[in-house]
Amino acid sequence: MSEQRRVRIGFCGVGTMGQCAHLRNYATLPECEVAAISEPREDTARRVAARYQIPKVYGTFAEMVAAEKLDALVASQPFTRHGAFIPEVLKARLPVFIEKPIAASIPMGEKIVQAVRDSGTFLSVGYHKRSDPAVMAAKKEIEALKASSEIGKLTYVRILMPAGDYIVGGFDDLVKGDLPKPKFDPDPAPPDMDEELYKTYVTFVNFYIHQINLMRHLLGEPYSIKHAEPTGKVLIGESAGGIPCVLEMTPYQTTLDWQESAFIAFERGWLKLDIPAPMALYRTGRLRIFKDPGNNIAPQTTIPQFPFVHAMRQQAINFIRAVRGEMAPLTDAAEALEDLRVARQYIRLWKGR
């Protein structure tokens, strides 16, 4: 695709996350043109189109795809219906962006992965933390340190994610209509879970799948769950290379803050990430890097500075770049499916079934 032409995007749904996490970013990117939206609530669709100066509105994505010449689709939908909806979207044979997780169960995730293969295109899953400038810088530094052995081997990764205010005003400009949300049947529960266990799994996936994914990203290799302590506050894993990893899940919570962090240890140094609230605008993460290489070299702590580009906006930029063929999607369908498998391992260890 020519870099001179703007990428034409169609939106499948413009509800809360569709608007506030995604549309307002795509609509203001110079390299992107939001050509059309599809939304079953006609009043919401018209008001959103007016706000963002979007020329075409359709009641369904099928009508939109049939009428418009598009380069890619953004389909922000409840993940509990991805198994039914996303394979239909992929029949358009266009690159598709969806919110995390890929689905609410492994069988539905496998169905979507197969639909991606059949489509001949790609699916990018919205793990926006990978697009935070601080996380991107940390990932680059981790890989450089692993290659150079400047401060030894990678030894440990820990992620802390206490509940808090993840919105921080990010929904203040939400455009609302008067019609109620349409009701759709959710995807069926998987055969290996009863109703109670499936509810527990979906809740865990909804709240912590970002961290399950981020753990693999920081480790740079697959990992599996080895222990789930009874209160549901801590899980312990081990990477394919034998590196221990820990996720602390809301050992405490905050009301007016967001205190998510990641700690990546090497033999003679570390990286610390402070990750902003998901919906925080113009706020990037913070990164500190400590190196104590020895050999009469003075220890040093560096604190890189980053532009005020929040993760959701950078995620939109990264998807456009992937559509143009300039980079691979940061999380594709196959890797997103692995997150569901890791989550199932944890639930099985925690609940014993």
C-alpha positions in Angstrom: 0.0 0.0 0.0 1.3 3.4 -0.9 2.4 5.5 2.1 1.0 8.6 0.5 -2.6 7.4 0.6 -4.5 7.4 3.8 -5.7 4.0 5.2 -9.5 3.8 4.9 -11.0 2.3 8.1 -14.5 1.0 8.7 -15.7 0.7 12.3 -18.0 -2.2 13.4 -19.7 -0.8 16.4 -19.2 2.6 18.1 -20.2 1.9 21.7 -18.2 3.0 24.8 -14.9 1.4 24.1 -15.4 1.7 20.3 -15.6 5.5 20.7 -13.4 6.4 23.6 -10.6 3.8 23.3 -10.4 3.7 19.5 -12.5 6.0 17.3 -11.3 9.2 18.7 -7.7 8.1 18.0 -8.2 6.8 14.5 -10.3 9.9 13.5 -7.4 12.2 14.3 -4.5 10.3 12.8 -3.3 12.1 9.6 -2.4 8.7 8.0 -5.9 7.4 8.5 -9.4 8.1 7.2 -12.4 6.7 9.1 -14.6 6.2 6.0 -17.7 4.7 7.6 -19.2 3.2 10.7 -21.7 0.5 11.3 -23.9 0.6 14.4 -27.3 -0.9 15.0 -28.5 2.0 17.2 -29.3 4.6 14.5 -29.4 7.6 16.8 -26.0 6.8 18.3 -24.5 6.2 14.9 -25.7 9.6 13.5 -24.5 11.5 16.6 -21.1 9.8 16.5 -20.8 10.4 12.8 -21.5 14.1 13.3 -19.0 14.4 16.1 -16.2 12.8 14.2 -17.2 14.0 10.7 -17.6 10.5 9.3 -19.4 10.6 5.9 -21.2 7.2 5.9 -23.3 5.3 8.4 -24.7 1.7 8.1 -26.9 -0.4 10.2 -24.7 -3.6 9.8 -21.0 -4.2 9.0 -22.1 -6.4 6.1 -23.9 -3.4 4.5 -20.8 -1.3 5.1 -18.3 -3.7 3.7 -20.5 -4.3 0.6 -20.8 -0.6 -0.1 -17.4 0.8 0.8 -13.9 0.3 -0.4 -12.0 -0.2 2.8 -8.4 -1.2 3.8 -9.2 -2.5 7.3 -11.8 -2.9 10.0 -11.9 -2.0 13.7 -14.5 -4.3 15.4 -14.8 -3.3 19.1 -17.4 -5.7 20.4 -18.0 -7.6 23.7 -15.5 -10.4 23.8 -18.2 -12.8 24.9 -19.7 -12.8 21.4 -16.4 -12.7 19.4 -16.8 -16.4 18.5 -20.0 -15.7 16.5 -19.2 -12.2 15.2 -15.5 -12.0 14.3 -15.4 -15.0 11.9 -18.2 -13.2 9.9 -16.2 -10.0 9.9 -13.1 -11.8 8.7 -15.1 -13.0 5.6 -14.5 -9.5 4.2 -10.8 -10.6 3.9 -9.6 -7.3 5.4 -7.2 -6.8 8.4 -9.2 -6.6 11.5 -8.5 -5.1 14.9 -10.5 -6.3 18.0 -10.4 -5.6 21.7 -8.8 -8.1 24.1 -9.3 -11.0 24.7 -9.7 -12.9 21.4 -12.7 -14.8 22.9 -14.3 -15.9 26.1 -13.2 -19.6 25.7 -10.5 -21.7 24.1 -12.9 -23.3 21.6 -14.2 -19.9 20.4 -10.6 -18.7 20.2 -9.7 -21.7 18.1 -12.6 -20.9 15.8 -11.4 -17.4 15.3 -7.8 -18.5 14.6 -9.1 -20.8 11.9 -11.2 -18.0 10.4 -8.1 -15.8 10.3 -6.2 -18.6 8.4 -9.1 -19.0 6.0 -9.3 -15.2 5.4 -5.7 -14.8 4.2 -5.3 -11.7 6.3 -4.5 -10.9 9.9 -6.2 -10.1 13.2 -4.7 -7.7 15.6 -5.8 -8.1 19.2 -5.9 -5.0 21.4 -3.4 -5.5 24.1 -2.7 -1.8 24.3 0.0 -2.1 27.0 2.4 -3.4 24.3 1.9 0.0 22.6 2.7 2.1 25.6 5.9 4.0 24.7 7.5 3.1 28.0 6.7 -0.6 27.5 8.0 -0.5 23.9 11.2 1.1 25.2 11.5 -1.5 28.0 11.0 -4.4 25.5 13.7 -3.1 23.3 16.1 -2.6 26.3 15.3 -6.1 27.6 16.1 -7.8 24.3 19.4 -5.7 24.0 20.4 -6.7 27.5 19.7 -10.3 26.8 21.8 -10.2 23.7 24.8 -8.3 25.3 24.8 -10.0 28.8 25.9 -6.5 30.0 24.2 -7.1 33.4 23.9 -10.9 33.2 20.9 -13.1 32.5 17.3 -12.3 32.9 16.2 -13.9 36.2 12.7 -12.8 37.2 9.6 -10.9 36.1 6.8 -9.7 38.4 3.7 -7.8 37.4 1.4 -6.0 40.0 -2.1 -5.0 39.0 -4.3 -3.7 41.8 -7.8 -2.6 41.0 -8.3 1.2 40.7 -9.7 3.9 38.5 -8.9 2.7 35.0 -11.1 5.3 33.3 -9.7 8.6 34.8 -12.1 10.7 32.8 -11.5 8.8 29.6 -15.3 8.4 29.0 -16.2 12.0 29.5 -16.7 12.7 25.8 -18.8 9.6 25.1 -21.6 10.3 22.6 -24.8 8.6 23.8 -28.0 7.9 22.0 -31.5 7.3 23.4 -32.0 3.8 22.1 -31.0 0.8 24.4 -28.1 -1.4 23.6 -29.1 -4.3 21.3 -29.2 -7.7 22.8 -27.1 -10.5 21.3 -26.8 -14.1 22.4 -23.3 -14.7 23.9 -21.1 -17.5 22.7 -21.7 -20.9 24.3 -19.7 -22.0 27.4 -17.0 -24.5 26.7 -17.8 -28.2 27.4 -15.1 -28.5 30.2 -16.7 -25.9 32.5 -20.0 -25.6 34.3 -21.8 -22.3 34.6 -20.1 -21.3 37.9 -16.6 -22.2 36.7 -17.2 -20.5 33.3 -18.2 -17.3 35.1 -15.0 -17.4 37.2 -12.9 -17.9 34.0 -14.6 -15.1 32.1 -14.2 -12.7 35.1 -10.5 -13.6 35.4 -10.0 -13.2 31.6 -11.8 -9.8 31.6 -9.7 -8.3 34.4 -6.2 -9.9 34.0 -5.7 -11.1 30.4 -3.7 -7.9 29.7 -1.2 -9.0 32.4 -1.2 -12.6 31.2 -0.2 -11.3 27.8 2.3 -8.7 29.0 4.1 -11.3 31.0 5.0 -13.3 27.9 5.9 -10.1 26.1 8.4 -9.1 28.8 9.8 -12.6 29.2 10.2 -12.9 25.4 9.1 -16.6 25.5 6.2 -18.8 26.4 5.4 -19.6 30.1 3.1 -21.9 32.1 1.4 -21.6 35.4 2.9 -23.6 38.2 1.0 -22.4 41.3 -2.2 -20.6 42.2 -2.6 -19.7 45.9 -6.0 -20.2 47.4 -7.1 -16.6 47.9 -6.8 -15.7 44.2 -4.3 -13.0 44.8 -1.1 -14.5 43.3 -0.2 -16.8 40.5 3.3 -18.2 39.9 4.6 -19.3 36.5 7.8 -20.4 34.8 9.0 -19.6 31.3 10.2 -22.1 28.8 13.7 -21.1 29.7 13.2 -21.6 33.4 12.6 -18.0 34.4 10.2 -17.6 37.4 7.4 -15.1 37.0 4.7 -13.8 39.3 1.4 -11.9 38.8 -0.1 -10.2 41.9 -3.8 -9.6 41.4 -5.3 -6.8 43.5 -3.6 -7.5 46.9 -5.0 -4.0 47.6 -7.1 -1.5 45.6 -7.3 2.2 45.1 -10.1 4.6 44.5 -8.4 7.7 42.9 -5.4 6.1 41.3 -4.0 3.4 39.1 -0.8 1.6 40.4 0.0 -1.1 37.9 3.7 -1.9 37.6 6.2 -4.5 36.2 9.6 -5.4 37.5 12.1 -7.2 35.3 15.3 -8.4 37.0 18.7 -9.4 35.6 21.6 -10.7 37.6 23.1 -7.2 38.0 20.3 -4.8 37.4 16.6 -4.3 36.7 13.9 -2.4 34.9 10.9 -1.0 36.6 7.7 0.0 34.7 4.9 2.1 36.0 2.0 1.6 33.7 -0.8 4.3 33.4 -4.5 3.7 33.7 -5.8 2.2 30.4 -8.1 5.2 29.5 -5.7 7.9 30.6 -5.2 10.5 27.8 -1.8 12.0 26.9 -0.1 9.9 29.6 2.6 7.3 29.0 4.2 4.9 31.3 7.4 5.5 33.3 10.6 3.5 33.0 13.6 3.2 35.2 16.7 1.2 34.3 19.3 0.2 36.9 22.7 -1.3 35.8 25.5 -2.5 38.0 27.8 -4.3 35.6 30.8 -4.5 38.0 34.4 -4.4 36.8 34.9 -1.0 38.4 32.1 0.5 36.4 29.9 2.7 38.5 26.3 1.6 38.9 23.8 3.8 37.0 20.1 4.5 37.0 18.5 6.1 33.9 15.0 7.4 33.5 14.1 7.8 29.8 11.6 10.5 28.7 8.8 9.8 26.4 6.4 11.9 24.3 2.8 12.4 25.5 1.3 9.7 23.4 -0.9 7.4 25.3 -1.0 3.6 24.6 -4.4 3.6 22.9 -3.3 6.2 20.4 0.0 4.4 19.8 -1.9 1.2 19.3 -4.0 2.8 16.6 -0.7 4.0 14.9 0.7 0.5 15.2 -2.4 -1.1 13.6 -2.2 1.4 10.7 1.5 0.5 10.2 0.6 -3.2 10.2 -2.1 -2.6 7.6 0.5 -0.8 5.5 2.9 -3.8 5.9 5.5 -1.7 7.8 5.3 -4.0 10.9 3.7 -7.2 12.2 0.7 -6.8 14.5 2.0 -6.7 18.1 -0.4 -9.5 19.2 -1.9 -11.7 16.5 -4.6 -14.3 16.8 -2.4 -17.3 17.5 -0.7 -15.5 20.4 -3.9 -14.2 21.8 -5.3 -17.7 21.9 -2.3 -18.7 24.0 -3.4 -16.2 26.6 -6.7 -18.1 27.0 -4.8 -21.4 27.5 -2.6 -19.8 30.2 -5.7 -18.5 31.9 -7.3 -21.9 31.8 -4.2 -23.4 33.4 -4.5 -20.9 36.2 -8.2 -21.6 36.8 -7.6 -25.3 36.8 -4.9 -25.0 39.4 -6.9 -22.5 41.4 -10.3 -24.2 41.4 -9.1 -27.8 40.9 -11.2 -28.4 37.7 
